[in-house]
Amino acid sequence: MKLKLIAGALLAVSLTGCIAVSGVHDEDSVRNNTELAVRVCGGEANVREVTEDGYSCKTHP
C-alpha cells in the first residue's frame, strides 16, 4: 500500500512539474485537473495547487 502511494505521488509530481499537488489517490483526476488548471490560470506559473477535487490559481496583487 505504501509503495502504491509513493508511486502515485511520483507520477503526480512528474505530471505537474513545479505545481503543488496534494491528496493523490486518483492520478487520472489529478492529471485532468492539472491540464485544466494550466489553461484556466494562464500557464503553469500561475497555478497554486492541484488536488483530486480541483485546483487553485495564484492571485497577483
CHARMM-style PDB file with segment names, atoms N, HN, CA, C and O in Angstrom:
ATOM      1  N   MET     1       0.826  -1.189   0.000  1.00  0.00      PROA
ATOM      2  CA  MET     1       0.000   0.000   0.000  1.00  0.00      PROA
ATOM      3  C   MET     1       0.873   1.257   0.000  1.00  0.00      PROA
ATOM      4  O   MET     1       0.624   2.197  -0.754  1.00  0.00      PROA
ATOM      5  N   LYS     2       1.890   1.259   0.849  1.00  0.00      PROA
ATOM      6  HN  LYS     2       2.092   0.495   1.462  1.00  0.00      PROA
ATOM      7  CA  LYS     2       2.764   2.419   0.946  1.00  0.00      PROA
ATOM      8  C   LYS     2       3.504   2.662  -0.368  1.00  0.00      PROA
ATOM      9  O   LYS     2       3.685   3.806  -0.784  1.00  0.00      PROA
ATOM     10  N   LEU     3       3.927   1.585  -1.013  1.00  0.00      PROA
ATOM     11  HN  LEU     3       3.780   0.656  -0.675  1.00  0.00      PROA
ATOM     12  CA  LEU     3       4.620   1.692  -2.285  1.00  0.00      PROA
ATOM     13  C   LEU     3       3.700   2.271  -3.359  1.00  0.00      PROA
ATOM     14  O   LEU     3       4.141   3.056  -4.199  1.00  0.00      PROA
ATOM     15  N   LYS     4       2.426   1.887  -3.332  1.00  0.00      PROA
ATOM     16  HN  LYS     4       2.068   1.249  -2.650  1.00  0.00      PROA
ATOM     17  CA  LYS     4       1.459   2.411  -4.294  1.00  0.00      PROA
ATOM     18  C   LYS     4       1.269   3.918  -4.112  1.00  0.00      PROA
ATOM     19  O   LYS     4       1.183   4.652  -5.097  1.00  0.00      PROA
ATOM     20  N   LEU     5       1.202   4.383  -2.875  1.00  0.00      PROA
ATOM     21  HN  LEU     5       1.271   3.788  -2.075  1.00  0.00      PROA
ATOM     22  CA  LEU     5       1.059   5.814  -2.608  1.00  0.00      PROA
ATOM     23  C   LEU     5       2.287   6.588  -3.077  1.00  0.00      PROA
ATOM     24  O   LEU     5       2.167   7.677  -3.637  1.00  0.00      PROA
ATOM     25  N   ILE     6       3.460   6.023  -2.847  1.00  0.00      PROA
ATOM     26  HN  ILE     6       3.558   5.138  -2.392  1.00  0.00      PROA
ATOM     27  CA  ILE     6       4.700   6.670  -3.292  1.00  0.00      PROA
ATOM     28  C   ILE     6       4.737   6.743  -4.808  1.00  0.00      PROA
ATOM     29  O   ILE     6       5.105   7.772  -5.376  1.00  0.00      PROA
ATOM     30  N   ALA     7       4.358   5.654  -5.466  1.00  0.00      PROA
ATOM     31  HN  ALA     7       4.059   4.818  -5.005  1.00  0.00      PROA
ATOM     32  CA  ALA     7       4.329   5.640  -6.930  1.00  0.00      PROA
ATOM     33  C   ALA     7       3.338   6.673  -7.461  1.00  0.00      PROA
ATOM     34  O   ALA     7       3.623   7.364  -8.440  1.00  0.00      PROA
ATOM     35  N   GLY     8       2.191   6.777  -6.826  1.00  0.00      PROA
ATOM     36  HN  GLY     8       1.959   6.216  -6.031  1.00  0.00      PROA
ATOM     37  CA  GLY     8       1.192   7.764  -7.243  1.00  0.00      PROA
ATOM     38  C   GLY     8       1.695   9.178  -7.057  1.00  0.00      PROA
ATOM     39  O   GLY     8       1.475  10.035  -7.913  1.00  0.00      PROA
ATOM     40  N   ALA     9       2.361   9.428  -5.957  1.00  0.00      PROA
ATOM     41  HN  ALA     9       2.540   8.732  -5.262  1.00  0.00      PROA
ATOM     42  CA  ALA     9       2.909  10.757  -5.710  1.00  0.00      PROA
ATOM     43  C   ALA     9       3.989  11.105  -6.726  1.00  0.00      PROA
ATOM     44  O   ALA     9       4.046  12.233  -7.216  1.00  0.00      PROA
ATOM     45  N   LEU    10       4.844  10.139  -7.041  1.00  0.00      PROA
ATOM     46  HN  LEU    10       4.798   9.223  -6.643  1.00  0.00      PROA
ATOM     47  CA  LEU    10       5.887  10.385  -8.035  1.00  0.00      PROA
ATOM     48  C   LEU    10       5.284  10.642  -9.407  1.00  0.00      PROA
ATOM     49  O   LEU    10       5.773  11.496 -10.146  1.00  0.00      PROA
ATOM     50  N   LEU    11       4.241   9.921  -9.753  1.00  0.00      PROA
ATOM     51  HN  LEU    11       3.844   9.227  -9.153  1.00  0.00      PROA
ATOM     52  CA  LEU    11       3.561  10.153 -11.020  1.00  0.00      PROA
ATOM     53  C   LEU    11       2.968  11.556 -11.059  1.00  0.00      PROA
ATOM     54  O   LEU    11       3.099  12.261 -12.059  1.00  0.00      PROA
ATOM     55  N   ALA    12       2.331  11.951  -9.997  1.00  0.00      PROA
ATOM     56  HN  ALA    12       2.224  11.378  -9.185  1.00  0.00      PROA
ATOM     57  CA  ALA    12       1.724  13.285  -9.956  1.00  0.00      PROA
ATOM     58  C   ALA    12       2.776  14.369 -10.078  1.00  0.00      PROA
ATOM     59  O   ALA    12       2.566  15.357 -10.782  1.00  0.00      PROA
ATOM     60  N   VAL    13       3.904  14.202  -9.405  1.00  0.00      PROA
ATOM     61  HN  VAL    13       4.075  13.399  -8.834  1.00  0.00      PROA
ATOM     62  CA  VAL    13       4.978  15.189  -9.486  1.00  0.00      PROA
ATOM     63  C   VAL    13       5.529  15.256 -10.901  1.00  0.00      PROA
ATOM     64  O   VAL    13       5.798  16.345 -11.409  1.00  0.00      PROA
ATOM     65  N   SER    14       5.699  14.115 -11.536  1.00  0.00      PROA
ATOM     66  HN  SER    14       5.481  13.231 -11.123  1.00  0.00      PROA
ATOM     67  CA  SER    14       6.228  14.121 -12.895  1.00  0.00      PROA
ATOM     68  C   SER    14       5.249  14.755 -13.859  1.00  0.00      PROA
ATOM     69  O   SER    14       5.665  15.336 -14.861  1.00  0.00      PROA
ATOM     70  N   LEU    15       3.971  14.661 -13.586  1.00  0.00      PROA
ATOM     71  HN  LEU    15       3.632  14.189 -12.771  1.00  0.00      PROA
ATOM     72  CA  LEU    15       2.958  15.248 -14.458  1.00  0.00      PROA
ATOM     73  C   LEU    15       2.852  16.752 -14.285  1.00  0.00      PROA
ATOM     74  O   LEU    15       2.488  17.461 -15.223  1.00  0.00      PROA
ATOM     75  N   THR    16       3.160  17.238 -13.117  1.00  0.00      PROA
ATOM     76  HN  THR    16       3.455  16.662 -12.355  1.00  0.00      PROA
ATOM     77  CA  THR    16       2.879  18.627 -12.817  1.00  0.00      PROA
ATOM     78  C   THR    16       4.085  19.537 -12.771  1.00  0.00      PROA
ATOM     79  O   THR    16       3.913  20.748 -12.634  1.00  0.00      PROA
ATOM     80  N   GLY    17       5.274  19.030 -12.875  1.00  0.00      PROA
ATOM     81  HN  GLY    17       5.413  18.046 -12.987  1.00  0.00      PROA
ATOM     82  CA  GLY    17       6.449  19.890 -12.813  1.00  0.00      PROA
ATOM     83  C   GLY    17       6.559  20.528 -11.452  1.00  0.00      PROA
ATOM     84  O   GLY    17       6.795  19.832 -10.463  1.00  0.00      PROA
ATOM     85  N   CYS    18       6.394  21.844 -11.373  1.00  0.00      PROA
ATOM     86  HN  CYS    18       6.203  22.408 -12.176  1.00  0.00      PROA
ATOM     87  CA  CYS    18       6.571  22.529 -10.097  1.00  0.00      PROA
ATOM     88  C   CYS    18       5.244  22.994  -9.504  1.00  0.00      PROA
ATOM     89  O   CYS    18       5.243  23.895  -8.665  1.00  0.00      PROA
ATOM     90  N   ILE    19       4.142  22.425  -9.899  1.00  0.00      PROA
ATOM     91  HN  ILE    19       4.143  21.693 -10.581  1.00  0.00      PROA
ATOM     92  CA  ILE    19       2.842  22.742  -9.325  1.00  0.00      PROA
ATOM     93  C   ILE    19       2.656  21.881  -8.086  1.00  0.00      PROA
ATOM     94  O   ILE    19       2.910  20.677  -8.115  1.00  0.00      PROA
ATOM     95  N   ALA    20       2.210  22.504  -6.993  1.00  0.00      PROA
ATOM     96  HN  ALA    20       2.004  23.482  -6.969  1.00  0.00      PROA
ATOM     97  CA  ALA    20       1.960  21.753  -5.769  1.00  0.00      PROA
ATOM     98  C   ALA    20       0.768  20.824  -5.971  1.00  0.00      PROA
ATOM     99  O   ALA    20      -0.271  21.232  -6.490  1.00  0.00      PROA
ATOM    100  N   VAL    21       0.930  19.576  -5.556  1.00  0.00      PROA
ATOM    101  HN  VAL    21       1.773  19.244  -5.135  1.00  0.00      PROA
ATOM    102  CA  VAL    21      -0.129  18.575  -5.701  1.00  0.00      PROA
ATOM    103  C   VAL    21      -0.389  17.969  -4.337  1.00  0.00      PROA
ATOM    104  O   VAL    21       0.548  17.645  -3.608  1.00  0.00      PROA
ATOM    105  N   SER    22      -1.671  17.811  -3.985  1.00  0.00      PROA
ATOM    106  HN  SER    22      -2.432  18.074  -4.577  1.00  0.00      PROA
ATOM    107  CA  SER    22      -1.993  17.177  -2.710  1.00  0.00      PROA
ATOM    108  C   SER    22      -3.160  16.222  -2.889  1.00  0.00      PROA
ATOM    109  O   SER    22      -3.921  16.333  -3.849  1.00  0.00      PROA
ATOM    110  N   GLY    23      -3.295  15.293  -1.969  1.00  0.00      PROA
ATOM    111  HN  GLY    23      -2.676  15.204  -1.189  1.00  0.00      PROA
ATOM    112  CA  GLY    23      -4.408  14.359  -1.989  1.00  0.00      PROA
ATOM    113  C   GLY    23      -4.383  13.399  -3.155  1.00  0.00      PROA
ATOM    114  O   GLY    23      -5.411  13.185  -3.797  1.00  0.00      PROA
ATOM    115  N   VAL    24      -3.230  12.813  -3.447  1.00  0.00      PROA
ATOM    116  HN  VAL    24      -2.394  12.987  -2.926  1.00  0.00      PROA
ATOM    117  CA  VAL    24      -3.091  11.956  -4.624  1.00  0.00      PROA
ATOM    118  C   VAL    24      -3.572  10.543  -4.317  1.00  0.00      PROA
ATOM    119  O   VAL    24      -2.896   9.781  -3.625  1.00  0.00      PROA
ATOM    120  N   HSD    25      -4.735  10.206  -4.833  1.00  0.00      PROA
ATOM    121  HN  HSD    25      -5.284  10.824  -5.395  1.00  0.00      PROA
ATOM    122  CA  HSD    25      -5.251   8.849  -4.790  1.00  0.00      PROA
ATOM    123  C   HSD    25      -5.735   8.461  -6.183  1.00  0.00      PROA
ATOM    124  O   HSD    25      -5.769   7.280  -6.530  1.00  0.00      PROA
ATOM    125  N   ASP    26      -6.103   9.450  -6.966  1.00  0.00      PROA
ATOM    126  HN  ASP    26      -6.075  10.409  -6.684  1.00  0.00      PROA
ATOM    127  CA  ASP    26      -6.637   9.220  -8.312  1.00  0.00      PROA
ATOM    128  C   ASP    26      -5.784  10.013  -9.302  1.00  0.00      PROA
ATOM    129  O   ASP    26      -6.020  11.200  -9.528  1.00  0.00      PROA
ATOM    130  N   GLU    27      -4.798   9.348  -9.882  1.00  0.00      PROA
ATOM    131  HN  GLU    27      -4.606   8.384  -9.698  1.00  0.00      PROA
ATOM    132  CA  GLU    27      -3.858  10.031 -10.775  1.00  0.00      PROA
ATOM    133  C   GLU    27      -4.543  10.637 -11.996  1.00  0.00      PROA
ATOM    134  O   GLU    27      -4.151  11.711 -12.452  1.00  0.00      PROA
ATOM    135  N   ASP    28      -5.560   9.964 -12.528  1.00  0.00      PROA
ATOM    136  HN  ASP    28      -5.878   9.091 -12.158  1.00  0.00      PROA
ATOM    137  CA  ASP    28      -6.272  10.493 -13.701  1.00  0.00      PROA
ATOM    138  C   ASP    28      -6.955  11.813 -13.386  1.00  0.00      PROA
ATOM    139  O   ASP    28      -6.934  12.739 -14.196  1.00  0.00      PROA
ATOM    140  N   SER    29      -7.560  11.896 -12.212  1.00  0.00      PROA
ATOM    141  HN  SER    29      -7.577  11.143 -11.554  1.00  0.00      PROA
ATOM    142  CA  SER    29      -8.232  13.122 -11.800  1.00  0.00      PROA
ATOM    143  C   SER    29      -7.226  14.257 -11.633  1.00  0.00      PROA
ATOM    144  O   SER    29      -7.479  15.385 -12.055  1.00  0.00      PROA
ATOM    145  N   VAL    30      -6.092  13.958 -11.020  1.00  0.00      PROA
ATOM    146  HN  VAL    30      -5.886  13.042 -10.676  1.00  0.00      PROA
ATOM    147  CA  VAL    30      -5.044  14.976 -10.837  1.00  0.00      PROA
ATOM    148  C   VAL    30      -4.510  15.429 -12.191  1.00  0.00      PROA
ATOM    149  O   VAL    30      -4.296  16.622 -12.406  1.00  0.00      PROA
ATOM    150  N   ARG    31      -4.296  14.494 -13.097  1.00  0.00      PROA
ATOM    151  HN  ARG    31      -4.469  13.525 -12.922  1.00  0.00      PROA
ATOM    152  CA  ARG    31      -3.791  14.827 -14.435  1.00  0.00      PROA
ATOM    153  C   ARG    31      -4.785  15.750 -15.164  1.00  0.00      PROA
ATOM    154  O   ARG    31      -4.383  16.751 -15.756  1.00  0.00      PROA
ATOM    155  N   ASN    32      -6.072  15.409 -15.118  1.00  0.00      PROA
ATOM    156  HN  ASN    32      -6.399  14.595 -14.638  1.00  0.00      PROA
ATOM    157  CA  ASN    32      -7.085  16.227 -15.778  1.00  0.00      PROA
ATOM    158  C   ASN    32      -7.194  17.612 -15.148  1.00  0.00      PROA
ATOM    159  O   ASN    32      -7.303  18.617 -15.852  1.00  0.00      PROA
ATOM    160  N   ASN    33      -7.164  17.657 -13.819  1.00  0.00      PROA
ATOM    161  HN  ASN    33      -7.076  16.841 -13.248  1.00  0.00      PROA
ATOM    162  CA  ASN    33      -7.238  18.954 -13.133  1.00  0.00      PROA
ATOM    163  C   ASN    33      -6.001  19.797 -13.395  1.00  0.00      PROA
ATOM    164  O   ASN    33      -6.093  21.023 -13.457  1.00  0.00      PROA
ATOM    165  N   THR    34      -4.839  19.157 -13.550  1.00  0.00      PROA
ATOM    166  HN  THR    34      -4.765  18.161 -13.500  1.00  0.00      PROA
ATOM    167  CA  THR    34      -3.618  19.897 -13.855  1.00  0.00      PROA
ATOM    168  C   THR    34      -3.704  20.540 -15.229  1.00  0.00      PROA
ATOM    169  O   THR    34      -3.369  21.713 -15.394  1.00  0.00      PROA
ATOM    170  N   GLU    35      -4.154  19.772 -16.215  1.00  0.00      PROA
ATOM    171  HN  GLU    35      -4.427  18.819 -16.081  1.00  0.00      PROA
ATOM    172  CA  GLU    35      -4.298  20.326 -17.566  1.00  0.00      PROA
ATOM    173  C   GLU    35      -5.291  21.476 -17.582  1.00  0.00      PROA
ATOM    174  O   GLU    35      -5.047  22.499 -18.223  1.00  0.00      PROA
ATOM    175  N   LEU    36      -6.407  21.319 -16.883  1.00  0.00      PROA
ATOM    176  HN  LEU    36      -6.606  20.488 -16.362  1.00  0.00      PROA
ATOM    177  CA  LEU    36      -7.411  22.377 -16.812  1.00  0.00      PROA
ATOM    178  C   LEU    36      -6.859  23.605 -16.090  1.00  0.00      PROA
ATOM    179  O   LEU    36      -7.068  24.735 -16.533  1.00  0.00      PROA
ATOM    180  N   ALA    37      -6.161  23.387 -14.991  1.00  0.00      PROA
ATOM    181  HN  ALA    37      -5.991  22.470 -14.631  1.00  0.00      PROA
ATOM    182  CA  ALA    37      -5.608  24.497 -14.215  1.00  0.00      PROA
ATOM    183  C   ALA    37      -4.625  25.326 -15.038  1.00  0.00      PROA
ATOM    184  O   ALA    37      -4.652  26.556 -14.987  1.00  0.00      PROA
ATOM    185  N   VAL    38      -3.762  24.659 -15.793  1.00  0.00      PROA
ATOM    186  HN  VAL    38      -3.740  23.660 -15.835  1.00  0.00      PROA
ATOM    187  CA  VAL    38      -2.780  25.380 -16.611  1.00  0.00      PROA
ATOM    188  C   VAL    38      -3.489  26.247 -17.645  1.00  0.00      PROA
ATOM    189  O   VAL    38      -3.073  27.377 -17.898  1.00  0.00      PROA
ATOM    190  N   ARG    39      -4.555  25.725 -18.242  1.00  0.00      PROA
ATOM    191  HN  ARG    39      -4.893  24.807 -18.037  1.00  0.00      PROA
ATOM    192  CA  ARG    39      -5.305  26.512 -19.235  1.00  0.00      PROA
ATOM    193  C   ARG    39      -6.059  27.668 -18.596  1.00  0.00      PROA
ATOM    194  O   ARG    39      -5.994  28.796 -19.084  1.00  0.00      PROA
ATOM    195  N   VAL    40      -6.769  27.399 -17.512  1.00  0.00      PROA
ATOM    196  HN  VAL    40      -6.822  26.482 -17.116  1.00  0.00      PROA
ATOM    197  CA  VAL    40      -7.615  28.416 -16.896  1.00  0.00      PROA
ATOM    198  C   VAL    40      -6.789  29.483 -16.177  1.00  0.00      PROA
ATOM    199  O   VAL    40      -7.120  30.667 -16.240  1.00  0.00      PROA
ATOM    200  N   CYS    41      -5.733  29.078 -15.505  1.00  0.00      PROA
ATOM    201  HN  CYS    41      -5.464  28.116 -15.454  1.00  0.00      PROA
ATOM    202  CA  CYS    41      -4.925  30.030 -14.728  1.00  0.00      PROA
ATOM    203  C   CYS    41      -3.974  30.840 -15.606  1.00  0.00      PROA
ATOM    204  O   CYS    41      -3.393  31.823 -15.144  1.00  0.00      PROA
ATOM    205  N   GLY    42      -3.814  30.445 -16.844  1.00  0.00      PROA
ATOM    206  HN  GLY    42      -4.286  29.647 -17.219  1.00  0.00      PROA
ATOM    207  CA  GLY    42      -2.943  31.212 -17.737  1.00  0.00      PROA
ATOM    208  C   GLY    42      -1.502  30.749 -17.725  1.00  0.00      PROA
ATOM    209  O   GLY    42      -0.598  31.557 -17.936  1.00  0.00      PROA
ATOM    210  N   GLY    43      -1.267  29.479 -17.487  1.00  0.00      PROA
ATOM    211  HN  GLY    43      -2.003  28.823 -17.316  1.00  0.00      PROA
ATOM    212  CA  GLY    43       0.093  28.939 -17.503  1.00  0.00      PROA
ATOM    213  C   GLY    43       0.452  28.275 -16.193  1.00  0.00      PROA
ATOM    214  O   GLY    43      -0.144  28.543 -15.150  1.00  0.00      PROA
ATOM    215  N   GLU    44       1.451  27.395 -16.275  1.00  0.00      PROA
ATOM    216  HN  GLU    44       1.935  27.177 -17.123  1.00  0.00      PROA
ATOM    217  CA  GLU    44       1.877  26.630 -15.101  1.00  0.00      PROA
ATOM    218  C   GLU    44       2.349  27.523 -13.959  1.00  0.00      PROA
ATOM    219  O   GLU    44       2.142  27.192 -12.791  1.00  0.00      PROA
ATOM    220  N   ALA    45       2.975  28.640 -14.277  1.00  0.00      PROA
ATOM    221  HN  ALA    45       3.143  28.909 -15.226  1.00  0.00      PROA
ATOM    222  CA  ALA    45       3.497  29.540 -13.240  1.00  0.00      PROA
ATOM    223  C   ALA    45       2.388  30.179 -12.409  1.00  0.00      PROA
ATOM    224  O   ALA    45       2.649  30.684 -11.318  1.00  0.00      PROA
ATOM    225  N   ASN    46       1.159  30.164 -12.908  1.00  0.00      PROA
ATOM    226  HN  ASN    46       0.946  29.754 -13.795  1.00  0.00      PROA
ATOM    227  CA  ASN    46       0.042  30.796 -12.199  1.00  0.00      PROA
ATOM    228  C   ASN    46      -0.810  29.814 -11.407  1.00  0.00      PROA
ATOM    229  O   ASN    46      -1.801  30.217 -10.798  1.00  0.00      PROA
ATOM    230  N   VAL    47      -0.447  28.533 -11.401  1.00  0.00      PROA
ATOM    231  HN  VAL    47       0.358  28.205 -11.896  1.00  0.00      PROA
ATOM    232  CA  VAL    47      -1.203  27.515 -10.674  1.00  0.00      PROA
ATOM    233  C   VAL    47      -0.622  27.378  -9.269  1.00  0.00      PROA
ATOM    234  O   VAL    47       0.580  27.172  -9.104  1.00  0.00      PROA
ATOM    235  N   ARG    48      -1.481  27.494  -8.265  1.00  0.00      PROA
ATOM    236  HN  ARG    48      -2.458  27.661  -8.399  1.00  0.00      PROA
ATOM    237  CA  ARG    48      -1.030  27.360  -6.874  1.00  0.00      PROA
ATOM    238  C   ARG    48      -1.014  25.903  -6.451  1.00  0.00      PROA
ATOM    239  O   ARG    48      -0.002  25.420  -5.943  1.00  0.00      PROA
ATOM    240  N   GLU    49      -2.128  25.188  -6.653  1.00  0.00      PROA
ATOM    241  HN  GLU    49      -2.950  25.581  -7.065  1.00  0.00      PROA
ATOM    242  CA  GLU    49      -2.234  23.819  -6.166  1.00  0.00      PROA
ATOM    243  C   GLU    49      -3.246  23.042  -7.001  1.00  0.00      PROA
ATOM    244  O   GLU    49      -4.212  23.603  -7.518  1.00  0.00      PROA
ATOM    245  N   VAL    50      -3.002  21.738  -7.122  1.00  0.00      PROA
ATOM    246  HN  VAL    50      -2.217  21.282  -6.703  1.00  0.00      PROA
ATOM    247  CA  VAL    50      -3.920  20.841  -7.807  1.00  0.00      PROA
ATOM    248  C   VAL    50      -4.231  19.686  -6.877  1.00  0.00      PROA
ATOM    249  O   VAL    50      -3.330  19.119  -6.258  1.00  0.00      PROA
ATOM    250  N   THR    51      -5.517  19.334  -6.776  1.00  0.00      PROA
ATOM    251  HN  THR    51      -6.249  19.796  -7.278  1.00  0.00      PROA
ATOM    252  CA  THR    51      -5.948  18.190  -5.980  1.00  0.00      PROA
ATOM    253  C   THR    51      -6.841  17.311  -6.845  1.00  0.00      PROA
ATOM    254  O   THR    51      -7.108  17.628  -8.004  1.00  0.00      PROA
ATOM    255  N   GLU    52      -7.296  16.214  -6.275  1.00  0.00      PROA
ATOM    256  HN  GLU    52      -7.079  15.956  -5.334  1.00  0.00      PROA
ATOM    257  CA  GLU    52      -8.244  15.355  -6.986  1.00  0.00      PROA
ATOM    258  C   GLU    52      -9.557  16.084  -7.244  1.00  0.00      PROA
ATOM    259  O   GLU    52     -10.245  15.807  -8.227  1.00  0.00      PROA
ATOM    260  N   ASP    53      -9.898  17.012  -6.363  1.00  0.00      PROA
ATOM    261  HN  ASP    53      -9.339  17.237  -5.565  1.00  0.00      PROA
ATOM    262  CA  ASP    53     -11.183  17.708  -6.440  1.00  0.00      PROA
ATOM    263  C   ASP    53     -11.154  18.978  -7.263  1.00  0.00      PROA
ATOM    264  O   ASP    53     -12.213  19.488  -7.630  1.00  0.00      PROA
ATOM    265  N   GLY    54      -9.985  19.504  -7.565  1.00  0.00      PROA
ATOM    266  HN  GLY    54      -9.125  19.090  -7.267  1.00  0.00      PROA
ATOM    267  CA  GLY    54      -9.921  20.752  -8.320  1.00  0.00      PROA
ATOM    268  C   GLY    54      -8.534  21.363  -8.309  1.00  0.00      PROA
ATOM    269  O   GLY    54      -7.527  20.660  -8.222  1.00  0.00      PROA
ATOM    270  N   TYR    55      -8.499  22.665  -8.398  1.00  0.00      PROA
ATOM    271  HN  TYR    55      -9.317  23.236  -8.469  1.00  0.00      PROA
ATOM    272  CA  TYR    55      -7.239  23.396  -8.442  1.00  0.00      PROA
ATOM    273  C   TYR    55      -7.457  24.809  -7.942  1.00  0.00      PROA
ATOM    274  O   TYR    55      -8.595  25.252  -7.787  1.00  0.00      PROA
ATOM    275  N   SER    56      -6.367  25.516  -7.691  1.00  0.00      PROA
ATOM    276  HN  SER    56      -5.443  25.156  -7.817  1.00  0.00      PROA
ATOM    277  CA  SER    56      -6.461  26.937  -7.353  1.00  0.00      PROA
ATOM    278  C   SER    56      -5.343  27.674  -8.083  1.00  0.00      PROA
ATOM    279  O   SER    56      -4.236  27.164  -8.258  1.00  0.00      PROA
ATOM    280  N   CYS    57      -5.675  28.885  -8.500  1.00  0.00      PROA
ATOM    281  HN  CYS    57      -6.574  29.299  -8.358  1.00  0.00      PROA
ATOM    282  CA  CYS    57      -4.711  29.749  -9.198  1.00  0.00      PROA
ATOM    283  C   CYS    57      -4.054  30.685  -8.180  1.00  0.00      PROA
ATOM    284  O   CYS    57      -4.637  30.995  -7.141  1.00  0.00      PROA
ATOM    285  N   LYS    58      -2.868  31.117  -8.486  1.00  0.00      PROA
ATOM    286  HN  LYS    58      -2.395  30.865  -9.330  1.00  0.00      PROA
ATOM    287  CA  LYS    58      -2.197  32.119  -7.671  1.00  0.00      PROA
ATOM    288  C   LYS    58      -2.883  33.456  -7.939  1.00  0.00      PROA
ATOM    289  O   LYS    58      -3.309  33.741  -9.058  1.00  0.00      PROA
ATOM    290  N   THR    59      -2.980  34.259  -6.902  1.00  0.00      PROA
ATOM    291  HN  THR    59      -2.634  34.028  -5.993  1.00  0.00      PROA
ATOM    292  CA  THR    59      -3.551  35.597  -7.066  1.00  0.00      PROA
ATOM    293  C   THR    59      -2.402  36.582  -7.135  1.00  0.00      PROA
ATOM    294  O   THR    59      -1.438  36.490  -6.375  1.00  0.00      PROA
ATOM    295  N   HSD    60      -2.515  37.510  -8.042  1.00  0.00      PROA
ATOM    296  HN  HSD    60      -3.298  37.584  -8.659  1.00  0.00      PROA
ATOM    297  CA  HSD    60      -1.474  38.523  -8.212  1.00  0.00      PROA
ATOM    298  C   HSD    60      -2.021  39.855  -7.758  1.00  0.00      PROA
ATOM    299  O   HSD    60      -3.096  40.273  -8.188  1.00  0.00      PROA
ATOM    300  N   PRO    61      -1.275  40.533  -6.878  1.00  0.00      PROA
ATOM    301  CA  PRO    61      -1.754  41.835  -6.350  1.00  0.00      PROA
ATOM    302  C   PRO    61      -1.813  42.912  -7.404  1.00  0.00      PROA
ATOM    303  OT1 PRO    61      -2.193  44.045  -7.108  1.00  0.00      PROA
TER     304      PRO     61
END
